């Protein structure tokens, strides 16, 4: 699947082997391939947090890791409190 961010269209992989995930949970390649890989092992609130985290990297490749990590966790926490869950 693909998703359009403000920096361009990214290929989204939900399989760590297909997307060649270089980190245990996820990866965002905002330079060459423009892809995001999310490990299929992730579940629940952690998965929501990671998807938001990698999306923020795609939206702003220059944002610091600390800012992205904090912002993603804060947004995921709010969405979780509103009842957002994977079907």
DAQUIUR-V417688 format. One record per residue. N is the residue number from 1. RES is the residue in one letter. PHI is phi as a letter, one per 20 degrees, with the letter a starting at -180 (* if undefined). OMEGA is omega in whole degrees, -180 to 180 (* if undefined). Layout:
# DAQUIUR-V417688
N & RES & PHI & OMEGA
N & RES & PHI & OMEGA
This chain:
# DAQUIUR-V417688
1 & X & * & 176
2 & X & c & 176
3 & X & b & -179
4 & X & e & 173
5 & X & d & -179
6 & X & f & -180
7 & X & e & 179
8 & X & p & -179
9 & X & e & -179
10 & X & d & 171
11 & X & e & -179
12 & X & d & 178
13 & X & d & 176
14 & X & d & -179
15 & X & c & -175
16 & X & f & 179
17 & X & f & 179
18 & X & g & -178
19 & X & e & -179
20 & X & l & -179
21 & X & f & -178
22 & X & e & 178
23 & X & d & -176
24 & X & g & -174
25 & X & d & -172
26 & X & a & 177
27 & X & b & 174
28 & X & c & 177
29 & X & d & -177
30 & X & e & -177
31 & X & d & -172
32 & X & f & -172
33 & X & e & -173
34 & X & l & -179
35 & X & b & 174
36 & X & c & 177
37 & X & d & 178
38 & X & d & -180
39 & X & f & 177
40 & X & f & 179
41 & X & f & -178
42 & X & f & 180
43 & X & c & 170
44 & X & l & -176
45 & X & f & 179
46 & X & f & 179
47 & X & f & 178
48 & X & g & 180
49 & X & g & -177
50 & X & f & 178
51 & X & f & 178
52 & X & f & 179
53 & X & g & -178
54 & X & f & 176
55 & X & f & 177
56 & X & f & 175
57 & X & f & 180
58 & X & f & 179
59 & X & f & -178
60 & X & b & -179
61 & X & g & -179
62 & X & e & 180
63 & X & f & 180
64 & X & f & 178
65 & X & f & 179
66 & X & f & 180
67 & X & f & -180
68 & X & g & -179
69 & X & f & 180
70 & X & f & -179
71 & X & f & -180
72 & X & f & 180
73 & X & f & 178
74 & X & f & 180
75 & X & f & 179
76 & X & f & 179
77 & X & f & 179
78 & X & f & 179
79 & X & f & 179
80 & X & f & 178
81 & X & f & 177
82 & X & e & 175
83 & X & n & 178
84 & X & f & -180
85 & X & c & 176
86 & X & f & 179
87 & X & e & *
